[in-house]
């Protein structure tokens, strides 16, 4: 069994499905005020190089909701800021905590931590992947639209870490996926090619947003300029203008299409205020589901439960 969650491609279809199924159960139990204590006496370290609202709070709430404890550190508060090798940090933290949740820049950072850690390392975001977020997104799709393999799911905008993880999710879980990105902002080509070979359903890359969203059941958008890309903002605003999810573009999808956004949203850029606040948008359900999927992940990777 893979003891780390670094990328969705590393886990089986059965395990990804079990995490989503378990999150749905935990959500229902939490709503009924059932108190969970599965991880009482266990500790998790949150090691974050990037600012966060939803990811940090949802992981903390998830661990506390399972009876465990959280130790949060930004990179500035650790010896990493003074040049301590990652392998030393991994080996030391693994003697203090039961899992390490990492939000950072390079994918190689979480991979090196995982190489030397004797406890699970969970990727809470890198520039290449955002696996936990996509699991909460798929959970939201299932709640609102049903089984993904029966839907037309569209990714609209930048071929970023979110897009890469959506592509891997589609290949592992076996559902079709359509992406629409500007020509110079496509997903990682190696990830796309490997996922197409692995998956049983088509993964389609287009450059025309109108063609992509036609008859869509789900449209997923994200910011056009991610953290660390601020110098590209004006160039990106021009390149992505046609990819804004507004009323006219949404009208090309099915009338009951669900709109997803992982937040924070830049209203008036990738999505209009009207669409974000409209009845088809489930972004805030999606944000809540981060906590529930994180509960399922922590329970599984730390507690060793629910892991086919």
VOVOLUM-189239 format. One record per residue (C-alpha): x, y, z; residue number from 0. Coordinates in Angstrom, 2 decimals, m for minus. Layout:
<recs>
+---------+---------+---------+-----+
!       X !       Y !       Z !   k !
+---------+---------+---------+-----+
!       X !       Y !       Z ! NUM !
...
+---------+---------+---------+-----+
</recs>
This chain:
<recs>
+---------+---------+---------+-----+
!       X !       Y !       Z !   k !
+---------+---------+---------+-----+
!    0.00 !    0.00 !    0.00 !   0 !
!    1.29 !    3.47 !   m0.90 !   1 !
!    1.83 !    5.27 !    2.41 !   2 !
!    2.02 !    8.77 !    0.90 !   3 !
!   m0.38 !   10.97 !   m1.06 !   4 !
!    1.82 !   12.87 !   m3.48 !   5 !
!   m0.17 !   12.54 !   m6.72 !   6 !
!   m3.43 !   10.84 !   m7.63 !   7 !
!   m1.77 !    8.56 !  m10.18 !   8 !
!    0.04 !    6.80 !   m7.34 !   9 !
!   m3.18 !    5.42 !   m5.84 !  10 !
!   m5.60 !    2.83 !   m7.15 !  11 !
!   m9.12 !    3.49 !   m8.36 !  12 !
!  m10.41 !    1.52 !   m5.39 !  13 !
!   m8.49 !    3.61 !   m2.89 !  14 !
!   m9.49 !    6.96 !   m4.39 !  15 !
!  m13.11 !    5.87 !   m4.52 !  16 !
!  m12.98 !    4.66 !   m0.93 !  17 !
!  m11.64 !    8.03 !    0.24 !  18 !
!  m14.51 !    9.87 !   m1.46 !  19 !
!  m17.10 !    7.40 !   m0.17 !  20 !
!  m15.72 !    7.69 !    3.35 !  21 !
!  m15.75 !   11.50 !    3.17 !  22 !
!  m19.44 !   11.43 !    2.27 !  23 !
!  m20.14 !    9.23 !    5.29 !  24 !
!  m18.05 !   11.45 !    7.60 !  25 !
!  m19.88 !   14.53 !    6.32 !  26 !
!  m23.25 !   12.99 !    7.13 !  27 !
!  m22.07 !   11.89 !   10.56 !  28 !
!  m20.64 !   15.33 !   11.30 !  29 !
!  m23.96 !   16.92 !   10.35 !  30 !
!  m25.62 !   14.62 !   12.90 !  31 !
!  m23.18 !   15.86 !   15.57 !  32 !
!  m21.46 !   12.50 !   15.84 !  33 !
!  m18.10 !   13.02 !   17.55 !  34 !
!  m15.17 !   11.21 !   15.95 !  35 !
!  m12.18 !   10.08 !   17.98 !  36 !
!  m10.40 !    7.78 !   15.53 !  37 !
!   m7.16 !    9.78 !   15.74 !  38 !
!   m7.18 !   10.65 !   19.43 !  39 !
!   m3.61 !   10.90 !   20.66 !  40 !
!   m2.23 !   11.26 !   17.11 !  41 !
!   m0.44 !   14.33 !   15.76 !  42 !
!   m0.05 !   15.88 !   12.32 !  43 !
!    2.43 !   18.54 !   11.22 !  44 !
!    1.32 !   21.15 !    8.69 !  45 !
!    4.43 !   22.44 !    6.91 !  46 !
!    3.37 !   25.32 !    4.65 !  47 !
!    5.54 !   27.44 !    2.34 !  48 !
!    2.52 !   29.11 !    0.71 !  49 !
!   m0.23 !   31.19 !    2.33 !  50 !
!   m3.55 !   29.42 !    2.80 !  51 !
!   m7.05 !   29.90 !    4.17 !  52 !
!   m9.13 !   26.90 !    3.12 !  53 !
!   m6.39 !   24.28 !    3.01 !  54 !
!   m4.92 !   25.15 !    6.39 !  55 !
!   m8.19 !   25.55 !    8.25 !  56 !
!   m9.82 !   22.51 !    6.65 !  57 !
!   m6.86 !   20.26 !    7.54 !  58 !
!   m6.76 !   21.62 !   11.08 !  59 !
!  m10.54 !   21.24 !   11.48 !  60 !
!  m10.35 !   17.74 !   10.03 !  61 !
!   m7.65 !   16.59 !   12.44 !  62 !
!   m9.35 !   18.16 !   15.45 !  63 !
!  m12.62 !   16.64 !   14.24 !  64 !
!  m11.02 !   13.19 !   14.46 !  65 !
!   m9.74 !   13.84 !   17.98 !  66 !
!   m6.13 !   14.52 !   16.96 !  67 !
!   m3.71 !   17.41 !   17.36 !  68 !
!   m2.11 !   19.79 !   14.85 !  69 !
!    1.30 !   21.46 !   14.79 !  70 !
!    1.46 !   24.24 !   12.17 !  71 !
!    4.72 !   25.65 !   10.82 !  72 !
!    5.46 !   27.99 !    7.98 !  73 !
!    8.84 !   27.52 !    6.32 !  74 !
!   10.00 !   30.77 !    7.95 !  75 !
!    9.38 !   29.23 !   11.37 !  76 !
!   11.45 !   26.13 !   10.69 !  77 !
!   15.12 !   25.46 !   10.12 !  78 !
!   14.34 !   25.05 !    6.41 !  79 !
!   14.59 !   28.84 !    6.19 !  80 !
!   18.22 !   28.49 !    7.32 !  81 !
!   19.09 !   25.79 !    4.86 !  82 !
!   18.47 !   22.56 !    6.76 !  83 !
!   18.26 !   19.68 !    4.24 !  84 !
!   14.80 !   18.36 !    3.56 !  85 !
!   15.92 !   14.84 !    4.40 !  86 !
!   16.88 !   15.96 !    7.90 !  87 !
!   13.57 !   17.76 !    8.40 !  88 !
!   11.66 !   14.67 !    7.25 !  89 !
!   13.52 !   12.30 !    9.56 !  90 !
!   13.12 !   14.58 !   12.57 !  91 !
!    9.44 !   15.43 !   12.07 !  92 !
!    8.62 !   11.76 !   11.54 !  93 !
!    9.74 !   11.11 !   15.13 !  94 !
!    7.36 !   13.74 !   16.49 !  95 !
!    4.19 !   13.34 !   14.42 !  96 !
!    2.08 !   10.72 !   12.67 !  97 !
!    1.86 !   12.51 !    9.29 !  98 !
!    3.30 !   15.53 !    7.50 !  99 !
!    0.99 !   17.70 !    5.37 ! 100 !
!    2.96 !   19.90 !    2.98 ! 101 !
!    1.93 !   22.96 !    0.95 ! 102 !
!    4.86 !   24.18 !   m1.08 ! 103 !
!    6.20 !   25.06 !   m4.53 ! 104 !
!    8.18 !   22.29 !   m6.19 ! 105 !
!    6.86 !   18.74 !   m6.40 ! 106 !
!   10.38 !   17.56 !   m5.70 ! 107 !
!   10.05 !   18.92 !   m2.15 ! 108 !
!    7.19 !   16.62 !   m1.18 ! 109 !
!    8.86 !   13.74 !   m3.00 ! 110 !
!   12.10 !   14.17 !   m1.06 ! 111 !
!   10.27 !   14.51 !    2.23 ! 112 !
!    8.40 !   11.30 !    1.43 ! 113 !
!   11.62 !    9.53 !    0.51 ! 114 !
!   13.06 !   10.06 !    4.00 ! 115 !
!    9.92 !   10.16 !    6.15 ! 116 !
!    8.74 !    7.08 !    8.01 ! 117 !
!    5.25 !    8.59 !    8.38 ! 118 !
!    2.82 !    9.54 !    5.59 ! 119 !
!    3.51 !   12.71 !    3.61 ! 120 !
!    0.41 !   14.35 !    2.15 ! 121 !
!    0.62 !   16.82 !   m0.71 ! 122 !
!   m1.62 !   19.77 !    0.17 ! 123 !
!   m0.48 !   21.65 !   m2.97 ! 124 !
!    2.57 !   22.00 !   m5.17 ! 125 !
!    3.05 !   23.85 !   m8.43 ! 126 !
!    2.51 !   20.55 !  m10.25 ! 127 !
!   m0.37 !   18.92 !   m8.35 ! 128 !
!   m3.26 !   19.60 !   m5.97 ! 129 !
!   m4.54 !   16.07 !   m5.27 ! 130 !
!   m6.56 !   16.63 !   m2.09 ! 131 !
!   m8.46 !   19.52 !   m3.68 ! 132 !
!   m9.49 !   17.44 !   m6.67 ! 133 !
!  m10.81 !   14.67 !   m4.41 ! 134 !
!  m13.06 !   17.22 !   m2.69 ! 135 !
!  m14.10 !   18.53 !   m6.11 ! 136 !
!  m15.10 !   15.05 !   m7.28 ! 137 !
!  m16.98 !   14.51 !   m4.04 ! 138 !
!  m18.91 !   17.71 !   m4.80 ! 139 !
!  m19.64 !   16.53 !   m8.33 ! 140 !
!  m21.00 !   13.22 !   m7.04 ! 141 !
!  m23.22 !   14.97 !   m4.49 ! 142 !
!  m24.67 !   17.34 !   m7.06 ! 143 !
!  m24.60 !   15.46 !  m10.37 ! 144 !
!  m23.97 !   11.78 !   m9.73 ! 145 !
!  m21.34 !    9.39 !  m11.05 ! 146 !
!  m18.54 !   11.25 !  m12.93 ! 147 !
!  m18.26 !    8.60 !  m15.65 ! 148 !
!  m21.76 !    9.53 !  m16.83 ! 149 !
!  m21.07 !   13.26 !  m17.02 ! 150 !
!  m19.38 !   15.78 !  m19.25 ! 151 !
!  m16.90 !   17.46 !  m16.92 ! 152 !
!  m15.04 !   20.50 !  m18.23 ! 153 !
!  m11.93 !   22.22 !  m16.93 ! 154 !
!  m11.85 !   25.81 !  m18.18 ! 155 !
!   m8.78 !   28.04 !  m18.03 ! 156 !
!   m5.17 !   27.54 !  m17.02 ! 157 !
!   m3.48 !   24.16 !  m17.42 ! 158 !
!   m2.14 !   24.44 !  m13.89 ! 159 !
!   m1.67 !   22.09 !  m10.92 ! 160 !
!   m5.44 !   21.74 !  m10.60 ! 161 !
!   m5.76 !   20.74 !  m14.25 ! 162 !
!   m2.93 !   18.23 !  m13.89 ! 163 !
!   m4.62 !   16.56 !  m10.94 ! 164 !
!   m8.01 !   16.55 !  m12.68 ! 165 !
!   m6.34 !   14.78 !  m15.60 ! 166 !
!   m4.84 !   12.14 !  m13.32 ! 167 !
!   m8.14 !   11.69 !  m11.48 ! 168 !
!   m9.92 !   11.11 !  m14.79 ! 169 !
!   m7.39 !    8.47 !  m15.80 ! 170 !
!   m7.45 !    6.59 !  m12.48 ! 171 !
!  m11.19 !    6.79 !  m11.82 ! 172 !
!  m12.09 !    6.27 !  m15.46 ! 173 !
!  m14.29 !    9.24 !  m16.36 ! 174 !
!  m14.10 !   11.43 !  m19.48 ! 175 !
!  m12.66 !   14.92 !  m19.12 ! 176 !
!  m12.60 !   17.93 !  m21.44 ! 177 !
!  m10.10 !   20.74 !  m20.92 ! 178 !
!  m10.12 !   24.12 !  m22.63 ! 179 !
!   m6.91 !   26.14 !  m22.25 ! 180 !
!   m5.18 !   28.87 !  m24.25 ! 181 !
!   m2.51 !   27.44 !  m26.53 ! 182 !
!    0.41 !   28.64 !  m24.41 ! 183 !
!   m1.14 !   27.57 !  m21.11 ! 184 !
!   m1.82 !   23.88 !  m21.58 ! 185 !
!   m1.42 !   21.20 !  m18.89 ! 186 !
!    1.85 !   19.36 !  m18.42 ! 187 !
!    2.23 !   17.33 !  m21.66 ! 188 !
!    3.88 !   14.34 !  m19.97 ! 189 !
!    1.04 !   14.10 !  m17.43 ! 190 !
!   m1.54 !   14.40 !  m20.19 ! 191 !
!    0.09 !   11.73 !  m22.37 ! 192 !
!    0.60 !    9.26 !  m19.51 ! 193 !
!   m2.95 !    9.75 !  m18.27 ! 194 !
!   m4.40 !    9.20 !  m21.73 ! 195 !
!   m2.52 !    5.91 !  m21.95 ! 196 !
!   m3.62 !    4.84 !  m18.50 ! 197 !
!   m7.28 !    5.83 !  m18.53 ! 198 !
!  m10.17 !    4.03 !  m20.24 ! 199 !
!  m12.10 !    7.23 !  m21.04 ! 200 !
!  m11.11 !   10.08 !  m23.37 ! 201 !
!   m9.25 !   13.13 !  m22.05 ! 202 !
!   m9.79 !   15.90 !  m24.58 ! 203 !
!   m7.76 !   19.11 !  m24.81 ! 204 !
!   m9.32 !   22.02 !  m26.71 ! 205 !
!   m8.52 !   25.68 !  m27.23 ! 206 !
!  m12.08 !   26.86 !  m27.85 ! 207 !
!  m14.02 !   27.47 !  m24.60 ! 208 !
!  m17.39 !   27.59 !  m26.38 ! 209 !
!  m16.83 !   24.16 !  m27.92 ! 210 !
!  m15.63 !   22.77 !  m24.62 ! 211 !
!  m18.59 !   23.85 !  m22.47 ! 212 !
!  m21.29 !   22.83 !  m24.97 ! 213 !
!  m23.72 !   20.51 !  m23.13 ! 214 !
!  m21.43 !   20.32 !  m20.10 ! 215 !
!  m22.75 !   18.87 !  m16.83 ! 216 !
!  m19.92 !   20.37 !  m14.75 ! 217 !
!  m17.67 !   23.37 !  m15.40 ! 218 !
!  m14.65 !   23.86 !  m13.17 ! 219 !
!  m12.67 !   27.11 !  m13.16 ! 220 !
!   m9.72 !   28.50 !  m11.24 ! 221 !
!   m7.76 !   31.74 !  m11.05 ! 222 !
!   m5.75 !   32.69 !  m14.10 ! 223 !
!   m2.70 !   33.82 !  m12.12 ! 224 !
!   m1.52 !   31.51 !   m9.35 ! 225 !
!    0.84 !   32.30 !   m6.47 ! 226 !
!    4.32 !   32.98 !   m7.81 ! 227 !
!    3.04 !   34.13 !  m11.23 ! 228 !
!    2.18 !   37.72 !  m10.30 ! 229 !
!    4.64 !   39.17 !  m12.83 ! 230 !
!    2.65 !   37.44 !  m15.60 ! 231 !
!   m0.70 !   38.85 !  m14.55 ! 232 !
!   m1.26 !   41.36 !  m17.33 ! 233 !
!   m0.14 !   38.92 !  m20.02 ! 234 !
!   m2.43 !   36.27 !  m18.60 ! 235 !
!   m5.41 !   38.61 !  m18.40 ! 236 !
!   m5.13 !   39.16 !  m22.14 ! 237 !
!   m4.56 !   35.50 !  m23.00 ! 238 !
!   m7.53 !   34.25 !  m20.96 ! 239 !
!  m10.20 !   36.83 !  m21.80 ! 240 !
!  m12.28 !   34.42 !  m23.88 ! 241 !
!  m12.18 !   31.84 !  m21.08 ! 242 !
!  m14.14 !   33.86 !  m18.52 ! 243 !
!  m17.11 !   31.90 !  m17.22 ! 244 !
!  m19.92 !   34.39 !  m17.64 ! 245 !
!  m23.65 !   34.14 !  m18.27 ! 246 !
!  m23.28 !   33.77 !  m22.04 ! 247 !
!  m20.68 !   31.01 !  m21.85 ! 248 !
!  m22.56 !   29.18 !  m19.10 ! 249 !
!  m25.69 !   29.23 !  m21.29 ! 250 !
!  m23.94 !   26.85 !  m23.70 ! 251 !
!  m23.79 !   24.19 !  m21.01 ! 252 !
!  m26.75 !   22.17 !  m19.80 ! 253 !
!  m29.36 !   24.21 !  m17.96 ! 254 !
!  m28.59 !   22.45 !  m14.70 ! 255 !
!  m24.81 !   22.42 !  m15.10 ! 256 !
!  m22.89 !   22.74 !  m11.84 ! 257 !
!  m20.17 !   25.39 !  m11.56 ! 258 !
!  m17.11 !   24.64 !   m9.43 ! 259 !
!  m14.39 !   27.01 !   m8.25 ! 260 !
!  m11.78 !   26.01 !   m5.65 ! 261 !
!  m11.54 !   29.62 !   m4.38 ! 262 !
!  m10.34 !   32.25 !   m3.82 ! 263 !
!  m12.10 !   33.72 !   m6.85 ! 264 !
!  m11.12 !   36.83 !   m8.75 ! 265 !
!  m14.57 !   38.14 !   m9.63 ! 266 !
!  m14.62 !   39.74 !  m13.05 ! 267 !
!  m11.64 !   37.70 !  m14.26 ! 268 !
!  m12.08 !   33.91 !  m14.53 ! 269 !
!  m15.68 !   34.09 !  m13.32 ! 270 !
!  m18.29 !   36.82 !  m13.07 ! 271 !
!  m20.00 !   37.82 !   m9.84 ! 272 !
!  m23.30 !   36.80 !  m11.40 ! 273 !
!  m22.18 !   33.23 !  m12.03 ! 274 !
!  m20.26 !   32.80 !   m8.77 ! 275 !
!  m23.26 !   33.94 !   m6.74 ! 276 !
!  m25.76 !   32.19 !   m8.99 ! 277 !
!  m27.81 !   29.08 !   m8.22 ! 278 !
!  m25.63 !   26.77 !  m10.34 ! 279 !
!  m22.43 !   27.51 !   m8.41 ! 280 !
!  m21.49 !   25.02 !   m5.69 ! 281 !
!  m18.14 !   26.58 !   m4.78 ! 282 !
!  m18.95 !   26.94 !   m1.10 ! 283 !
!  m20.17 !   23.34 !   m0.80 ! 284 !
!  m16.93 !   22.45 !   m2.52 ! 285 !
!  m14.95 !   24.45 !    0.07 ! 286 !
!  m16.74 !   22.67 !    2.93 ! 287 !
!  m16.01 !   19.31 !    1.37 ! 288 !
!  m12.28 !   19.95 !    1.72 ! 289 !
!  m12.65 !   19.37 !    5.45 ! 290 !
!  m14.55 !   16.12 !    4.98 ! 291 !
!  m12.16 !   14.71 !    2.38 ! 292 !
!   m9.23 !   15.69 !    4.59 ! 293 !
!  m10.85 !   13.78 !    7.45 ! 294 !
!  m11.06 !   10.71 !    5.22 ! 295 !
!   m7.45 !   11.11 !    4.09 ! 296 !
!   m6.07 !   11.58 !    7.60 ! 297 !
!   m8.13 !    8.68 !    8.95 ! 298 !
!   m6.92 !    6.44 !    6.16 ! 299 !
!   m3.24 !    7.36 !    6.04 ! 300 !
!   m2.68 !    7.78 !    9.77 ! 301 !
!   m5.17 !    5.32 !   11.17 ! 302 !
!   m4.65 !    2.67 !    8.53 ! 303 !
!   m8.40 !    2.29 !    7.95 ! 304 !
!  m10.47 !    2.25 !    4.79 ! 305 !
!   m7.49 !    1.41 !    2.60 ! 306 !
!   m8.20 !   m1.27 !   m0.01 ! 307 !
+---------+---------+---------+-----+
</recs>
